[in-house]
Amino acid sequence: MYTTSSVFLKSLADAGITHAFVNWGSDHPALLEDLERQRIQGDGNTKPEIVTCPNEMVALSAAQGYAQVTGKPAAVIVHVDVGTQALAGAIHNVDRGRTPVLIYAGASPFSSNKELKGSRNEWIHWLQDIPDQTAIVRQYMRYTAQIGSGSTASQYVNRALQIATSDPKGPVYLWARREVMEQEVPEPLPINSLQMWPALEPAAVTRIVSALLASDYPLIITSFLGRNHRAIATLVALATLLSIPVASSCPSVVNFPFSHPFYSGVTFLAPGAHSPILPAADTILVIDCDLPWIPANNAPSAGTRVFVVDGGDPLHTTSSVGSWHVGAELVCHADAEVALEQILEGVRSFDGRGSRPFSDPRLQKDILNRGKALKARHEEMVRNLEEAEASYPSAGVAGGMPRAWITVPNILGVLRRATNGLRTLILNESISNYPLVWSHIRPEAPGSVLSSGGSSLGWALGAAVGAHIGEGVAGAQGTGRNHDLIIVIVGDGSFMFGVPSSAYWMARKYNTSPKLSMVGVHPHGHGSRATGEKLSVGFGPDCPDYSQIAVAASANWAWGKRVGATPADSGKEALKSVIGEAVSVVVQQGRCAVVDCVIESI
């Protein structure tokens, strides 16, 4: 005997959903009943596999981490309006990060006199019945729908997943009343979804190619091209062919290997913090980019030729207030990998109309000289990073406040060297230290560093759990890269927003052992005019013992230690010792580790 809940779960499984991150409530008895039916009638397992999450935001963050690693959506199941609200800022992150996730929430029953199976029988069913539950999340969703019958549930699931996995990818939200999920129905039929990969029009290819070949100072800016790992190799090929520098603007993924001599660095668009090439650039290709520059802070020169390519939402229509406007000759809706392949082929075959052909000796000389200059600039950038990593603060005070004993570059330099030779996945939610982490970690491999793609804090801890589960699935299917170590880099605020009591309980339950968390806290130091504590944005002077929160939440399974709080536990050797021990705990013992690093206050 099947119910709508049976149809719903089977439709998820048939569509390729392997895991559901859940927080159960009184609207889910039919789902729980069908999962138990699967266990009894099958091999003791369920499809999809259930991951219990004590907190809804952690659940959605875990589903996002899963999707970021596997490239495939997971499901999230929450409880009525209150569970939908508790998804909190994670909704923003999956929306802005263009991450496909199917969210399902039950709703209060609509009958109250036992007219139907599943009628109201608890007082909360009156309190949790609101006029428009979908309104809580609608503006962040690619698609919302109410499942009104078991006979059409499969169609709604497949329609939702079709939209979630089509560009611009993102979250979808389904909901149903309890009586509907209890309805007896026949077995569902699967429905296949479609995917399109748009290309540039030939005229656009010609114009972009002509501009790049005529350019003296070309520049490529991207934020998330690397979500498609194959696109990175094509970008590297184009940049290498024409000696074009590549800048990562507010990146959420590795877009270009750090060691490439034409890598121009990372920017989060603060005044004066953009690529030094931007002011001189005469042709800019903006491809899969959230925001290439802030005009009030940094902008290209007047007359610069700009071309925008985006595979999902080139006009950024999901930002309905304000403007997203780049004065561009062309704004193109095209898949980055396909577009770059077209541009590469166009460069090689260009006949010189309106510009020099690629084979022109003078053009080849210009490309060679530009490449030499970019290489020298890259070498200087690396030297500056190494000097910052090697320079440890001296004892004393600054501005009347105790000076921190270690810096963020100190920490990141030691971490990078301690994990050299390991395949690492880094989840970066360092916020004010985003630029330093992206620069000092020096990422090379596609998919080796991830951020949420949004701005709501609390993503990383849950995402690490989901990423670990996703790596297991991808590894079993032979479609993913198994990492030796998952590293979470967060500030103290992000750590607490991530609900560590819930995240580390999940880590223990699902044995997500390859996780090392680096927490930067701020009990000392000062800002430009006042301390974070004075401005009420810090957590000092008596900070929580962050690492021991993880230890307690995991019933003493996780390992934790603080470094940098006093002169005795500071300096290069102390930092190397603690981080080395943490890496050993994770890699050799299979446990989570948290290193609590005391740095200067904001």
C-alpha positions as CSV (number, residue, x, y, z in Angstrom):
1,M,0.0,0.0,0.0
2,Y,1.4,3.4,-1.1
3,T,0.6,6.8,0.2
4,T,1.4,10.2,-1.1
5,S,4.4,10.1,1.2
6,S,5.5,6.8,-0.5
7,V,5.2,8.5,-3.9
8,F,7.1,11.6,-2.7
9,L,10.0,9.6,-1.3
10,K,10.2,7.3,-4.3
11,S,10.1,10.2,-6.7
12,L,13.0,11.8,-4.9
13,A,15.0,8.5,-5.2
14,D,14.0,7.9,-8.8
15,A,15.2,11.4,-9.6
16,G,18.7,10.7,-8.1
17,I,18.3,12.2,-4.7
18,T,20.4,10.0,-2.4
19,H,20.1,11.9,0.9
20,A,17.5,13.9,2.8
21,F,18.6,16.2,5.6
22,V,15.7,16.2,8.0
23,N,14.2,17.7,11.1
24,W,11.0,15.9,11.8
25,G,7.8,17.3,13.2
26,S,4.1,16.4,13.7
27,D,3.4,16.9,10.0
28,H,5.6,14.0,9.0
29,P,4.0,10.7,10.4
30,A,3.2,9.4,6.9
31,L,6.8,9.9,5.8
32,L,8.2,8.2,8.9
33,E,5.7,5.3,8.3
34,D,6.9,4.8,4.7
35,L,10.5,4.9,5.7
36,E,9.9,2.1,8.2
37,R,7.9,0.2,5.6
38,Q,11.0,0.4,3.3
39,R,13.3,-0.9,6.1
40,I,11.0,-3.8,6.9
41,Q,10.2,-4.8,3.3
42,G,13.7,-4.1,2.0
43,D,17.2,-4.6,3.2
44,G,16.9,-2.4,6.2
45,N,17.8,0.8,4.4
46,T,15.8,3.7,3.0
47,K,15.8,5.7,-0.2
48,P,16.7,8.4,0.1
49,E,19.0,7.9,3.1
50,I,18.0,10.0,6.1
51,V,20.4,12.4,7.8
52,T,19.0,13.6,11.1
53,C,19.7,17.3,11.8
54,P,18.9,18.9,15.2
55,N,18.8,22.3,13.6
56,E,17.2,23.4,10.3
57,M,19.8,25.9,9.2
58,V,22.5,23.3,9.7
59,A,20.4,20.9,7.7
60,L,20.2,23.3,4.7
61,S,23.9,24.2,5.0
62,A,24.7,20.5,5.0
63,A,22.6,20.0,1.9
64,Q,24.4,22.9,0.2
65,G,27.8,21.4,1.1
66,Y,26.6,18.1,-0.3
67,A,25.5,19.7,-3.6
68,Q,28.7,21.8,-3.9
69,V,30.8,18.6,-3.7
70,T,28.6,16.3,-5.8
71,G,27.1,18.7,-8.3
72,K,23.7,17.1,-7.5
73,P,20.8,18.3,-5.3
74,A,19.9,16.8,-1.9
75,A,16.5,17.1,-0.2
76,V,15.8,19.0,3.1
77,I,12.7,18.1,5.1
78,V,11.5,20.5,7.8
79,H,8.4,21.1,10.0
80,V,5.6,23.5,9.0
81,D,6.0,27.2,9.2
82,V,8.4,27.3,12.2
83,G,10.8,24.8,10.6
84,T,10.7,26.8,7.4
85,Q,11.6,29.9,9.4
86,A,14.4,28.1,11.2
87,L,16.1,27.5,7.8
88,A,17.2,31.1,8.4
89,G,20.1,32.6,6.5
90,A,20.9,29.3,4.8
91,I,18.1,30.1,2.4
92,H,19.9,33.2,1.3
93,N,23.1,31.2,0.8
94,V,21.6,28.5,-1.5
95,D,19.8,31.2,-3.5
96,R,22.9,33.5,-4.0
97,G,25.2,30.5,-4.3
98,R,23.0,29.0,-7.1
99,T,22.9,25.7,-5.3
100,P,20.2,23.2,-6.3
101,V,18.3,21.9,-3.2
102,L,14.7,20.6,-2.8
103,I,13.1,21.8,0.4
104,Y,9.9,20.1,1.6
105,A,7.8,21.3,4.5
106,G,4.6,19.8,5.9
107,A,1.7,22.0,7.0
108,S,-1.0,21.7,9.6
109,P,-3.9,19.5,8.8
110,F,-7.0,21.2,7.4
111,S,-9.6,18.9,8.9
112,S,-10.4,18.7,12.7
113,N,-13.2,16.1,13.2
114,K,-11.5,12.9,11.9
115,E,-13.0,13.4,8.5
116,L,-9.7,12.2,6.9
117,K,-6.7,10.3,8.0
118,G,-4.2,12.8,9.5
119,S,-6.8,15.2,10.9
120,R,-5.8,17.6,13.6
121,N,-5.2,16.0,17.0
122,E,-2.8,18.4,18.7
123,W,-3.2,22.0,19.9
124,I,-0.2,23.2,17.9
125,H,-2.1,22.4,14.7
126,W,-4.1,25.5,15.2
127,L,-1.1,27.7,16.1
128,Q,1.0,26.5,13.1
129,D,-1.7,27.1,10.5
130,I,-0.8,30.3,8.8
131,P,-2.3,32.1,5.7
132,D,0.6,31.8,3.3
133,Q,3.5,29.5,4.5
134,T,5.3,29.7,1.1
135,A,5.6,33.5,1.6
136,I,8.3,32.9,4.2
137,V,10.7,31.8,1.5
138,R,9.1,32.6,-1.9
139,Q,11.4,35.4,-2.9
140,Y,14.5,33.1,-2.6
141,M,13.0,30.2,-4.4
142,R,13.3,29.3,-8.1
143,Y,9.9,27.5,-7.8
144,T,7.3,26.9,-5.1
145,A,4.2,24.6,-5.2
146,Q,1.7,22.8,-2.9
147,I,1.3,19.1,-3.4
148,G,-2.5,18.7,-3.5
149,S,-2.8,15.0,-4.4
150,G,-0.8,11.9,-4.3
151,S,-1.6,11.3,-8.0
152,T,0.4,14.4,-9.0
153,A,3.1,14.4,-6.3
154,S,5.6,12.8,-8.7
155,Q,5.0,15.5,-11.3
156,Y,5.6,18.2,-8.7
157,V,8.9,16.6,-7.5
158,N,10.2,16.2,-11.0
159,R,9.1,19.7,-12.1
160,A,10.8,21.2,-9.0
161,L,14.1,19.3,-9.6
162,Q,14.0,20.2,-13.3
163,I,14.0,23.9,-12.4
164,A,16.4,23.5,-9.4
165,T,19.1,22.0,-11.7
166,S,18.6,24.3,-14.7
167,D,20.5,27.6,-14.8
168,P,20.2,29.7,-12.8
169,K,20.3,26.8,-10.4
170,G,18.9,27.2,-6.9
171,P,16.5,26.1,-4.2
172,V,12.9,25.0,-4.7
173,Y,10.1,24.6,-2.1
174,L,7.3,22.1,-1.9
175,W,4.7,21.7,0.9
176,A,1.7,19.7,1.6
177,R,-1.0,19.2,4.3
178,R,-0.8,16.2,6.5
179,E,-4.0,14.6,5.2
180,V,-2.7,14.8,1.6
181,M,0.5,13.0,2.6
182,E,-1.5,10.2,4.2
183,Q,-3.7,9.6,1.1
184,E,-3.5,6.1,-0.5
185,V,-2.3,6.2,-4.1
186,P,-0.8,3.9,-6.8
187,E,2.9,3.7,-7.4
188,P,4.3,6.7,-9.3
189,L,5.8,6.8,-12.8
190,P,9.1,8.6,-13.2
191,I,9.4,11.8,-15.4
192,N,12.7,12.8,-17.0
193,S,14.0,16.3,-16.8
194,L,15.8,18.3,-19.5
195,Q,19.0,20.5,-19.4
196,M,20.1,23.1,-21.9
197,W,23.6,24.4,-22.5
198,P,23.4,27.8,-24.3
199,A,26.2,29.0,-26.5
200,L,27.2,32.4,-27.8
201,E,25.8,33.6,-31.1
202,P,28.5,33.7,-33.8
203,A,28.4,37.6,-34.0
204,A,29.1,37.8,-30.3
205,V,32.1,35.4,-30.6
206,T,33.5,37.5,-33.5
207,R,33.2,40.8,-31.5
208,I,34.7,39.4,-28.3
209,V,37.6,37.7,-30.2
210,S,38.3,40.9,-32.2
211,A,38.4,43.0,-29.0
212,L,40.8,40.6,-27.2
213,L,43.2,40.5,-30.1
214,A,43.2,44.3,-30.5
215,S,43.7,44.8,-26.7
216,D,46.9,45.9,-25.2
217,Y,45.7,45.3,-21.6
218,P,43.0,42.6,-21.5
219,L,41.6,41.3,-18.2
220,I,39.2,38.5,-17.3
221,I,37.2,38.7,-14.1
222,T,35.1,35.8,-12.6
223,S,33.5,34.7,-9.3
224,F,32.1,31.2,-9.8
225,L,33.2,29.9,-13.2
226,G,34.9,27.0,-11.3
227,R,31.6,25.5,-10.3
228,N,32.0,23.7,-13.6
229,H,35.4,22.1,-13.2
230,R,35.9,21.6,-16.9
231,A,35.5,25.3,-17.5
232,I,38.7,26.0,-15.6
233,A,40.9,24.2,-18.1
234,T,39.3,26.1,-20.9
235,L,39.9,29.4,-19.1
236,V,43.5,28.5,-18.5
237,A,43.9,27.7,-22.2
238,L,42.6,31.1,-23.3
239,A,44.5,33.0,-20.7
240,T,47.7,31.2,-21.6
241,L,47.2,31.6,-25.3
242,L,46.8,35.4,-25.2
243,S,48.6,36.2,-21.9
244,I,45.5,37.5,-20.2
245,P,45.5,38.1,-16.4
246,V,42.6,36.5,-14.5
247,A,41.2,38.1,-11.3
248,S,38.8,36.4,-8.9
249,S,36.2,38.8,-7.6
250,C,34.4,37.7,-4.5
251,P,35.0,34.0,-5.4
252,S,33.0,31.2,-4.0
253,V,35.1,28.5,-5.7
254,V,38.5,28.0,-7.2
255,N,38.4,29.6,-10.7
256,F,42.0,29.6,-11.7
257,P,45.1,27.9,-10.3
258,F,47.1,30.1,-8.0
259,S,50.5,29.0,-9.3
260,H,49.7,30.1,-12.9
261,P,51.8,33.2,-13.7
262,F,48.8,35.0,-15.1
263,Y,46.7,34.7,-11.9
264,S,46.1,38.3,-10.9
265,G,44.8,37.6,-7.3
266,V,41.6,37.8,-5.4
267,T,39.5,40.9,-4.5
268,F,36.5,41.5,-2.3
269,L,36.2,45.0,-3.9
270,A,37.3,47.2,-1.0
271,P,38.7,50.5,-2.1
272,G,42.1,50.0,-3.6
273,A,41.9,46.2,-3.3
274,H,41.0,45.3,-6.9
275,S,43.5,43.9,-9.4
276,P,46.2,46.5,-10.1
277,I,45.5,45.8,-13.8
278,L,41.9,47.1,-13.7
279,P,42.6,50.8,-14.1
280,A,44.7,50.2,-17.2
281,A,42.6,47.4,-18.8
282,D,41.2,48.3,-22.2
283,T,39.1,45.1,-22.7
284,I,37.5,43.1,-19.9
285,L,35.7,39.8,-20.2
286,V,33.4,39.4,-17.2
287,I,32.3,35.7,-17.0
288,D,30.2,34.0,-14.4
289,C,30.7,36.9,-12.0
290,D,28.6,38.1,-9.1
291,L,30.0,41.6,-9.1
292,P,33.2,42.6,-11.1
293,W,33.7,46.0,-9.4
294,I,32.1,48.6,-7.2
295,P,32.2,51.9,-9.2
296,A,32.5,54.0,-6.1
297,N,35.6,52.0,-5.0
298,N,37.4,50.8,-8.1
299,A,36.3,50.9,-11.7
300,P,37.8,50.5,-15.2
301,S,38.8,53.6,-17.2
302,A,36.2,55.3,-19.4
303,G,36.2,53.7,-22.9
304,T,37.1,50.3,-21.7
305,R,35.4,47.6,-23.7
306,V,33.4,45.2,-21.5
307,F,31.7,41.9,-22.3
308,V,29.6,40.0,-19.9
309,V,28.9,36.2,-20.2
310,D,26.8,34.3,-17.7
311,G,25.3,30.9,-18.1
312,G,22.4,31.4,-15.7
313,D,21.3,35.0,-15.0
314,P,23.4,37.6,-16.9
315,L,21.1,40.4,-15.9
316,H,20.9,39.2,-12.2
317,T,17.2,39.3,-12.2
318,T,17.0,37.7,-8.8
319,S,18.2,41.0,-7.3
320,S,15.0,43.0,-7.5
321,V,16.0,46.1,-5.6
322,G,18.8,48.4,-6.6
323,S,20.7,47.7,-9.7
324,W,23.3,45.4,-11.2
325,H,24.6,47.2,-14.1
326,V,27.8,46.9,-16.0
327,G,28.3,49.2,-19.0
328,A,29.0,46.5,-21.5
329,E,29.0,46.2,-25.2
330,L,27.4,42.7,-24.9
331,V,25.6,40.9,-22.1
332,C,25.4,37.3,-23.2
333,H,23.5,34.3,-21.8
334,A,25.8,31.4,-22.4
335,D,27.5,28.5,-20.6
336,A,31.0,29.5,-19.6
337,E,32.7,26.4,-20.8
338,V,30.9,26.5,-24.1
339,A,31.5,30.2,-24.6
340,L,35.3,29.9,-23.8
341,E,35.7,27.1,-26.2
342,Q,34.0,29.2,-28.9
343,I,36.3,32.1,-28.1
344,L,39.4,29.9,-28.2
345,E,38.4,28.5,-31.6
346,G,37.6,32.0,-32.8
347,V,41.0,33.3,-31.8
348,R,42.8,30.6,-33.6
349,S,40.8,31.0,-36.8
350,F,40.4,34.8,-36.8
351,D,41.1,36.3,-40.2
352,G,42.0,39.8,-39.0
353,R,38.9,41.7,-40.0
354,G,38.8,44.7,-37.6
355,S,41.9,43.5,-35.8
356,R,45.2,41.7,-36.2
357,P,45.0,37.9,-36.9
358,F,46.4,35.7,-34.2
359,S,49.3,34.7,-36.4
360,D,50.6,38.3,-36.8
361,P,54.2,38.4,-35.6
362,R,53.8,41.8,-33.9
363,L,50.8,40.4,-32.0
364,Q,52.7,37.4,-30.9
365,K,55.5,39.6,-29.7
366,D,53.1,41.7,-27.7
367,I,51.5,38.6,-26.2
368,L,55.0,37.3,-25.2
369,N,56.0,40.6,-23.6
370,R,52.7,40.9,-21.7
371,G,53.2,37.4,-20.4
372,K,56.6,38.3,-19.0
373,A,55.3,41.3,-17.2
374,L,52.4,39.3,-15.7
375,K,54.8,36.6,-14.5
376,A,57.0,39.2,-12.8
377,R,53.9,40.7,-11.1
378,H,52.9,37.2,-9.9
379,E,56.3,36.5,-8.5
380,E,56.2,39.8,-6.5
381,M,52.7,38.8,-5.2
382,V,54.1,35.5,-3.9
383,R,57.1,37.1,-2.3
384,N,54.8,39.5,-0.4
385,L,52.6,36.7,0.8
386,E,55.7,34.7,2.0
387,E,57.0,37.7,3.9
388,A,53.7,38.2,5.7
389,E,53.6,34.5,6.7
390,A,57.2,34.7,8.1
391,S,56.7,37.9,10.1
392,Y,55.5,37.2,13.6
393,P,54.4,40.1,15.9
394,S,56.7,41.2,18.7
395,A,55.6,41.4,22.3
396,G,54.1,44.7,23.6
397,V,51.0,46.8,23.1
398,A,49.4,48.6,20.2
399,G,47.1,51.6,20.8
400,G,46.9,50.8,24.5
401,M,45.7,47.2,24.0
402,P,47.7,43.9,24.2
403,R,49.1,43.0,20.8
404,A,48.1,39.6,19.3
405,W,50.9,37.0,19.3
406,I,50.0,35.5,15.9
407,T,48.5,36.8,12.6
408,V,46.2,35.3,10.1
409,P,49.0,35.0,7.5
410,N,51.1,33.2,10.2
411,I,48.3,30.7,10.7
412,L,47.5,30.1,7.1
413,G,51.2,29.7,6.2
414,V,51.6,27.0,8.8
415,L,48.4,25.3,7.9
416,R,49.3,25.2,4.2
417,R,52.7,23.6,4.9
418,A,51.3,21.2,7.5
419,T,48.8,19.8,4.9
420,N,51.2,19.8,2.0
421,G,50.8,16.5,0.1
422,L,47.3,15.9,1.4
423,R,44.2,16.3,-0.8
424,T,42.4,19.0,1.1
425,L,38.9,20.5,0.8
426,I,38.7,23.9,2.4
427,L,35.4,25.5,3.4
428,N,36.1,29.2,3.7
429,E,33.8,31.3,5.9
430,S,36.4,33.6,7.3
431,I,34.4,36.7,6.2
432,S,36.6,39.7,7.1
433,N,39.6,37.5,6.3
434,Y,38.3,36.2,3.0
435,P,41.0,37.8,0.9
436,L,43.8,36.5,3.2
437,V,42.5,33.0,3.2
438,W,42.1,32.8,-0.6
439,S,45.6,34.3,-1.1
440,H,47.6,32.4,1.5
441,I,46.0,29.0,1.0
442,R,47.1,29.2,-2.7
443,P,44.5,26.8,-4.1
444,E,45.3,24.8,-7.2
445,A,42.8,22.0,-7.8
446,P,39.2,22.6,-9.0
447,G,36.7,22.4,-6.2
448,S,39.4,22.4,-3.5
449,V,38.2,25.6,-1.8
450,L,34.5,26.6,-1.4
451,S,32.5,29.4,0.1
452,S,28.8,29.7,0.5
453,G,28.3,32.1,-2.4
454,G,26.1,34.2,-0.1
455,S,26.5,36.4,2.8
456,S,24.6,34.7,5.6
457,L,27.0,33.5,8.3
458,G,26.8,30.0,9.7
459,W,27.3,27.9,6.6
460,A,30.6,26.2,7.0
461,L,30.1,23.7,9.9
462,G,27.0,22.1,8.5
463,A,28.4,22.3,5.0
464,A,31.4,20.3,6.1
465,V,29.1,17.5,7.3
466,G,27.2,17.5,4.0
467,A,30.4,17.7,2.0
468,H,31.8,14.6,3.8
469,I,28.6,12.7,3.1
470,G,28.6,13.9,-0.5
471,E,32.2,12.8,-1.1
472,G,31.2,9.3,0.0
473,V,28.4,9.2,-2.5
474,A,30.6,10.7,-5.3
475,G,33.5,8.4,-4.5
476,A,31.2,5.4,-4.6
477,Q,29.8,6.5,-8.0
478,G,33.3,7.3,-9.3
479,T,32.3,10.8,-10.1
480,G,34.1,12.8,-7.4
481,R,37.4,13.6,-5.8
482,N,37.9,12.1,-2.4
483,H,39.9,14.4,-0.1
484,D,42.1,13.3,2.8
485,L,41.1,16.2,4.9
486,I,38.2,18.7,5.1
487,I,39.2,22.0,6.7
488,V,36.8,24.6,7.9
489,I,38.2,28.2,8.3
490,V,35.8,30.4,10.2
491,G,35.7,33.5,12.4
492,D,34.3,33.2,15.9
493,G,31.0,34.7,14.8
494,S,30.6,32.2,11.9
495,F,31.5,29.4,14.3
496,M,28.7,30.3,16.7
497,F,26.2,31.1,14.0
498,G,26.8,27.6,12.6
499,V,25.2,26.1,15.7
500,P,28.2,24.0,16.7
501,S,26.3,22.0,19.2
502,S,24.1,20.6,16.4
503,A,26.9,20.4,13.7
504,Y,29.3,18.5,15.9
505,W,26.6,16.1,17.1
506,M,25.9,15.4,13.4
507,A,29.7,15.0,12.8
508,R,29.9,12.4,15.5
509,K,26.7,10.5,14.5
510,Y,27.6,10.3,10.8
511,N,31.4,10.0,11.5
512,T,32.4,13.0,9.4
513,S,35.9,12.6,10.7
514,P,38.1,14.3,8.1
515,K,37.3,17.8,9.5
516,L,39.7,20.3,10.9
517,S,38.1,23.6,12.1
518,M,40.3,26.7,12.4
519,V,38.6,29.4,14.5
520,G,39.9,32.9,14.6
521,V,38.8,34.8,17.7
522,H,39.4,38.3,18.9
523,P,39.9,38.8,22.6
524,H,42.7,41.3,22.2
525,G,43.8,44.2,20.0
526,H,42.0,47.1,18.5
527,G,40.3,48.5,15.4
528,S,41.2,51.7,13.6
529,R,39.6,53.8,16.3
530,A,38.0,51.5,18.8
531,T,38.0,47.8,19.8
532,G,35.4,45.5,18.5
533,E,34.3,45.0,22.1
534,K,33.8,48.7,22.5
535,L,31.7,48.8,19.3
536,S,29.7,45.8,20.6
537,V,30.7,43.6,17.6
538,G,33.2,41.4,19.4
539,F,32.9,38.5,21.8
540,G,35.6,39.4,24.2
541,P,37.1,40.0,26.6
542,D,36.0,36.6,28.0
543,C,35.5,34.6,24.9
544,P,33.9,31.1,24.9
545,D,36.2,28.2,24.7
546,Y,35.2,27.4,21.2
547,S,37.0,24.2,20.7
548,Q,35.5,22.7,23.8
549,I,32.0,23.4,22.5
550,A,32.8,20.9,19.8
551,V,34.3,18.5,22.3
552,A,31.1,18.6,24.5
553,A,28.7,18.4,21.6
554,S,30.4,15.2,20.3
555,A,30.6,13.5,23.7
556,N,34.4,14.0,23.9
557,W,35.0,12.5,20.5
558,A,36.2,15.8,18.9
559,W,39.7,17.2,19.8
560,G,40.3,20.8,20.5
561,K,43.0,23.2,21.6
562,R,43.6,27.0,21.8
563,V,46.7,28.7,20.5
564,G,47.9,32.3,20.7
565,A,46.3,33.3,23.9
566,T,49.6,33.8,25.8
567,P,53.3,34.1,25.0
568,A,53.8,30.6,26.1
569,D,51.4,29.1,23.5
570,S,52.3,31.5,20.7
571,G,55.0,31.9,18.0
572,K,55.9,29.8,15.0
573,E,56.9,26.6,16.8
574,A,53.8,26.5,19.0
575,L,51.6,27.2,16.0
576,K,53.3,24.4,14.0
577,S,52.9,22.0,16.9
578,V,49.2,22.6,17.5
579,I,48.2,22.5,13.8
580,G,50.4,19.5,13.2
581,E,48.7,17.7,16.1
582,A,45.3,18.6,14.8
583,V,46.0,17.3,11.4
584,S,47.3,14.0,12.9
585,V,44.1,13.7,15.0
586,V,41.9,14.0,11.9
587,V,44.0,12.0,9.4
588,Q,45.4,9.3,11.7
589,Q,42.7,8.9,14.3
590,G,39.6,9.8,12.2
591,R,38.2,12.4,14.6
592,C,37.3,16.0,14.2
593,A,39.7,18.7,15.5
594,V,39.2,22.3,16.3
595,V,42.1,24.7,16.6
596,D,41.0,28.0,18.4
597,C,43.5,30.7,17.1
598,V,43.6,34.0,19.0
599,I,44.3,36.9,16.6
600,E,44.0,40.6,16.7
601,S,40.5,42.1,17.1
602,I,38.6,43.7,14.3
